[in-house]
């Protein structure tokens, strides 16, 4: 896995009730969220039938010369789209192709299409139950489980609300979904904890209604932000507005805290705050929490781009100069399945360029969004030392990660996490830093303006919102501490190796 964890997906769906072609809205909605998934992208539109296009890599640039081909291929006033990064299934090219989204399932004259962001923890049990009724199916992504589960329930009841309610009660995990019924109705729903983000909006004339993982998907289409989809809520887009139904009660909200630190774009809105505002406050918190270090430092550097806002906040709090001397090569990308292990460090080295030659003899603070494996941070510190930096202190906006994520972040074992085995002093030695300083949990929660119990902090405190995830984490932590060798993502290891899912 890469040093920085990756998000599972970004979703977008829209309906233009004037009857205009919807594809341009979906295209730009995905382009604005391509940071949430680089491995594949896809579109499904509806004009009396489903029209599908899916492909690997980033959402492509569309030119004047080929826009007509895209519009012919994807007609209709309603549609959904997806950008994906793998957190379930294989990462070889064949698996990535099989797991591309959105997903379309059909059986017994019933069909449904969905775009999904999240992760299913009880995938083994769910797949067995689905295959009893619908037969065996190729499985390369959890979207298939959600889509076929909904299809199975629709065949039984012909009622989407009941199907979504059953899905919410049966699936352990995170799921933010937008989809279309077989008659072209656009809908969206979110798991009862609201772990992954999902919001909705409309144009100024109330003709176009849309759902998006992040508010930037609305902004780029000149759509007004309406609200978040509430945890446990099913929402339909209609010509008269959003039709909302709380199909399952929300006993506790648990929005992924990592969205604030790393995943979401800084210009997206989560809750009542823009993400960049929260990250700036992270930087101020670090300045207050580690004032003994900042008073003896010469400058601040950031690991771009997610460390930039924190660097600005730290600069504001301390008065230290923020030296914009680290730059990311924006177009240095790679696919996981073509990267050999020995190339990993070289790829990291190519991604970050350090420009300043004025570091000799200086004490430098580096702002970083998280430390997962430590590879990227270690490489950057090596570069800073080569430039002559006397001391390097790493300030990390996200608290120390001690456990895996089960909800759509690709850090799925204890063994790959440097923080699960080492304290901050030990991490500093391993990455050749003078100190590694994590923002306090209290500081992070305060900056988000949410309550601690309204955030999913499982990877930081070992307490997970869903029951099966908690059982797996507890059992595998004990096994890991006793020398157990993890052979894959914890939620994908055979149930005989972990815990019965029945």
N, C-alpha and C positions, 0 to 999 in steps of 0.2 A: 504494500500500500504506500501511497505517497506520504511525505512527512506531514503535510497539512491534510486533515480529513476532508473528504468530499461529501457534498450533499447528494441526496438520492435523485431528485428531479425538480422540475418546475412545471406547473400546469397553467393552462389558459383555455378559456372557452368564451364564446360570444354569439349573440343572436342579433341580427339587424331586422327589426320587425317591419321596415319599409320594403324588404325583399331584395335589398342590394347584396352583392357578393360579400361574404364575410371573410374570405381568406386574408385580405390585407391586414385586418385587425389581428387575426391569430398570428400571422407572420411576425408583425412588429411586437406583439405581446411576448412571443418566444425570444425574439432577438434581444429584448431588454432583460431577459432572464437567463441568457445562455450561460451565465456564471454558475447557475445551479446544476448544470449538467452538460458536459462536453462530448460524451461518448456517442450519443445518437439524438435524433430529433424526429418528430413525426406530426402529421396532420390528418384529421378525419373531418370531412364536411358532409352535409346532408342536403339533398335536393330531391327527396322521394326515395333515394337510396344512399347508402354510405359510400363515400369516395375517399380513398386512402393513399397517402404517400408517407413512407418511412425510410430513413437512411442513417448511416453512421456519420459521426463527426458533428461539427458545429452547424447551426442553422446557416444555410448558404446565402451568399449575396445574390439578390435577384436584380437583373439588369433590365433596361428598356427592351432589350432584344428578346428576353425570354419570359416576361411577365404574362403575356397572353397564353403561353403554354401552361403556366402554373394555374391561371384562372380557368382554363379549359379542363385541366386535370382535377381541380378541386372546386367545383361549382357549389352553390347553395348559400342560403342566408344564415345558416347556423353551423358551428363547427367547434372542434376542440383540438388542442395541440399539447405537445410534451417535449421537454428536453430532459435527458436522462444521464445519470451517473450510477454505476452498478453498486448496490449494497445487498443484492441477493442474486443467486445464480452465478454462472461462470463469467470470467473476464476474457476468455479467448474470443476470437472474432466470430466464430459460429454462434456462441452463446449470446454475444452482444447483438447479433442480427436477430436471433430468435426472440430476444427480450426487448426489442424496440417497442416504443409506445407511440400513440395510444393503442389500446387493445379493443378488439371487436370480437364478441362471442355470440354464436347463433346456435339454436337447437329448438326443435319442435315449433317451428314458425315464430319463434321469439328471438329477438336480438337486442343487444345493448353495446354501447361503446363508451369507454372511460379512459381518462388520463389520470394518473395516480402519482402521488408523492408521499413516501413513507416507507414503512417496513412491517411485515407480518411476522410476529414472533412464533405463533403456533401454526406455522406453515405445514408441518408434517401432518398434524391431525386434520387440519382444514382440507388439505389435498386428498386425504383418504376419504373423507366424507363426500367431497364433490365427485370423486371418481366412482363412488358407489352408485350415483344417480346419473352422471353424465358420461361416464366412461373415462378411460385414461387420456391424458392430454400432455403435450410437450410443455415443460415448465422451465423457464429461464429467468423469470421475474415475478415478483409478488403481485404485480398488476393482474396476472392471469387468475390468481386466487380470488381477488376481490371481484373481478369481472364475472368469473364463472359462478361465484357464490351468489352474486346478484341475479344472474341469469337463472340459476336453479330456483331461487326464491320467486322470481317473476313467473316462471312456468307454473309454480305451485299456486300462486295467489293472484297473479295479474295486477298487483298493486305495488308500485315502486316504494311507497312510504313503508309498507310492511317489509319489503325486501331490504331496504336500507336499515330499518330498525333491527331486523334479525342479524344483518351483517355487523352492525355496531355491537350487538350483544355477543356475537360468536367470535369475532376477531380480536386477538390480543396483539396490540401494536399501535402504530401511528398510521393514519390515512387521511389525507386531504385529496378529495376527488372532484373532478368535474366530468360530466358525461352527457350522453344523448340517448333517449329512448328510440325505439324503432319507428316512431312517428315524428321524430325530430324535435322533441322537447328537450331543452337544455336545463340541466340541474347541477347542483354541487352539494357536497356534504363533507363533514369533518368529524373525526373520531371524538368520543365523549370527553377526551382530555384536551383536545385542540393542540396536540403536540407540534404539528407542522403548520405553518401559516397558510391562510387562505382568506381572500377579501373579495369584495364585489363593488361594481360601480356602473355608471351609465353616462351617455352623452347629454349635453345640455338640453336637447329637445326630447329626451326620454324615448328615443327610438332604438338605441343600441344598448344592450345590457351585457355585462361581462363578468367573469370570474377569473381571478389571477392569484398565483401563489404570493406575489409581492405587488405592492401598490405601483411600482414602476411600470408594470405591464399595463396598468390603466393610464398612467401619465403619458406614456409614449404615444398612446392612441387618442390623447386629448379627452379622456373620459374622467368624470368626476368620481372621486372616492366616496363610496356610500358607507361601508362598514366592514368589519371582519365577519366571516361566517362564524357563528357561535359554536363552541364544542357541542357535539351531539345534535346539530341542526341540519336539516335538509332544506335547500332553497331552490325554487324553480324560477327561471326567468320567463316572464310573461309580458305581453304587450302593455299591460297595466302596471307593471312594476315587479318587484321581487315578492314571491309568495313563500313565506317562511313557515316551517314546521319543526318544532322541537321534538324530534322523534324519540330521543333518549335523554333523560335528565343529565345535566352536567354536575356531578358531585364535587369535582375539583378540576380547575383549569391547570394545565401543565405545559405551557409553551416552552419549546426548546430554548434554553438560555444561550446556546451556541449560535443561534440566529443573530443575536445582538453582537457577538464578538467577531464572527467570521463570515457566515454564509450570506446574510442579506446584504443587498446593495446599500451603501450609506445613505442614499436618497430615498430609500423605501421607508414606509411608516409601519411600525409595529406598536399596536396599542395606540397611545396618544402622542408618541414621540417618533421623530425621525431617527434612524439608526445612527447617523453621524453624531447627533447630539449625545446619545448614550455613550458612544465610543470616546467622545471628547471628555465626558465625565469620568470614564474609566481612567484616562490619563491624569486628570486632576486627582483622582483617588490615589493613584500610584505615587504622585508627588507628595501627597500628605502622609501616606503610609510609610514611605521610605525617604523621609527628609534628610536623614543622616547621610545617605548616599548622594542625594541630589546636590547638597550644599558643597560637595567637594568635586562635582563633575564639571567638565568643560563644555559639553555639547550633547545634544540629543540627535540620534539617527533613528529612522524608522525602517522596518521591513515592509515595503510597499505591497499592496495598497492598504490592506486592512490595519496596518500599524500607523498609518498617517494621521488619522483623526485623534488617536490616543496621544501621538507625539505632540499635536497641537495643544491638546488639553494639558499635557505635562508642561509644555512651554509656558502656557498661560499661568499655571499654578506656581512655577518655580522661577520664571524669568530666564531660564537657560535658553541659549540659541538652539533652534531646531535647524540643523544643517541638512538640506535636501540632497544628500550625497549618495543615497542608495536608490537605484532605479531598476525597475523590473522590465525585462525584455518582453513586451506584450505578446509577441507572436512566436515565442519559443514555447511550443506545446508538444505534447506527446500522447500516444495512446499506450495504456498500461501493457497491453498484450504484445507490443513490439519492443518493449524496453528490456534489455538484458540486465540482470542484477548488478553486474559490474559497471553498468553505465549510469546507475542511479545518481551517484555523487557528481559525476560530470554534468548531468542534466541540471541538477540543482545549481551547480556552479555557473552554468550558462544563463540561468534565469535572472540572476541578480548581478547588477554591475555597480561597483563602488567607484565614485568619480573623484572624490576629494583626496588631494595629496597633502592636506594640512593636518593630518591625524597624528603625526609624529609626537610622541610624548604626552598625548592627550588622554584624559579619562572620559570615556564615552558611555552614554546610556543608549541602549538599543530597545525600542518599543516593538513588541511582537504580540500577535493576537493569541497565540497558544503555543505550547510545546507538546507535541504528540510523540514522535520518535526522537526528535532532536537533530535530525540530519541537516535540514535547511539552516537552522540556527548555528549549528557547529561550523558549517561551511562559511557562513557569513563572518563568524568570529575569526576564522582562519584568515579571511581576506583582510579584516580590520587589523589583525596582528601584523600581517605582511605590510600594511601601510604604516606601521609604526605606532599603533595605539598602545598606550601604556597600560590602561585598565579598561575592561569591557564589562559593564553591568547590564544584564538583560532584565527588562521590565515587561511582564507578561499580563495582558489584560484579563485573560481567562484563568480562573483558579486551576491548581494542579489537577490534571486528569488522572484519576486512579482506577477507573473501570470502563468497560466497553459500553457502546451505545447499541440499543436494540431497535431504534426507531428511525433509521434512515441516514445515519452518519457512518461512514465506512471506517470505523475503528471498533472492531468486533471481537477482539481477544485481549486478555490481560497482558500476554507476553509482548505484544507490539508496543505497549505504552510505557515509555520511560518513567512516567510518574507513578505507575503501579508498583514499581520495584525500588524506586529511589526517592529520597527526600531532596529538597532544593539544593542543599550543599553538595550532595552526591551528583545531582544533575549538572551543577556548575562545573565540577571536575571533569565529568564525561564530555561536555561540549566545549571545554577550555575557556569558560567564562570566569570572571572573578566572583560574581554572584549571580544567582537567578532569583528574581523577586516576583512572586505571583500576587495579583490583586486579591484581596480578601473576598471571601464569599459575601460578607455583609456589604462590602463596597459595591460589588457587582449588582446585588439585588437592589440596593438603594438607587443606583444609577438608572435602572430600568423603570423605576417608579411602579413596579409590581410587587406583590407580596412574595415571600419566599415560597409559599405553598402554591403560588400561581405559575411557577417555573418548573420545568423538568431539569433536575440537577443530578440525575442518576450517575453520570460519568464522574462527578465531583465528590458526591457524598455517599454513593452506593445505595441510594434509595430510589426505586423506580416506581412510576405510577401504576403500571399494570402488573397483575399477579404472577403470570408465568415468567415475565422478564426478571422479576425479583427472585423467583425460585432458581432460575438458571444462573443468575449472577451469584447468588449465595453459594450454590453447590460448586460452581466452577471456580470461584475464588478459593475455596478450601482445597480443591483438587490442585489448582495452580500453585498454591503455597506449599503443597506437599510434593511438587515436582512433576505434576501431570503435564504432558506435552500437548498443547492445543494443535489440532490438525485442520482447523478452519474456523469460520465464523461460528460463534457459540450457538446461535439459534439455528444453524444449518447442520450441526453435528447430529448423528443418529440419536433418536430419543433413548435408545438403550444405553448410550454413553453419558447422557445428561440426566434426564428426569422424564418420567412418563408425562405425556401431554394429555392423557385422558383424565 
